[in-house]
């Protein structure tokens, strides 16, 4: 998985990775377009978000394949299809441990098993949006740690997950576990709205919207609210699904307080 081991011996692999990274960027760019004010006029339902993805991303992917494609072993069309499928999916794909800080993959995997409505990819994507994996981040309203949960939410769901004798939002494992419990509680409420005919859409979209703006806003809208806050959060999180399934290029760098996972080579 190391990105610099070839020294030009196989130049097609580098261009391959560039194409994959570009495709991942296209997914992010296309989804980000959903957060513009135009979206607020078009509609509130989650089905709009998912339906628009293909329309927005198809020309972006076509441009990448035309100008950024390489002759490597991976089929750029397959990479594009996989990236789009991940962005439109349920976030329950296999987590690529190289995409998260060292030592946190197991905690994220466990968090993804907290309820059936989410998976580890959802948890990882939310963390990147919330803090960029910076456990020292402090939010404007007292949010702490990599999950940036509001203090009242962490008080409700936080536990000493790693048995270090302290329950602390700055502790990554405590923060991730509390995040998962909060997401799952919202997922249960979102499913109830669907079951009662009070909302339409996909349970994951309603859950993510509730995470961003509150379940009451989702109930009032009868689905994903058309507000920028709800639409942007949905776009940001979904745009990262491909990355955390290992489709977005080489492993990223992390804040100084965290470090990347070892590569498969064990170096």
Helices and strands as residue ranges (DSSP letters): H 11-33, H 37-42, H 46-67, H 76-88, G 97-99, H 105-111, H 120-131, H 151-157, H 172-195, H 203-213, H 215-221, H 228-239, H 241-244
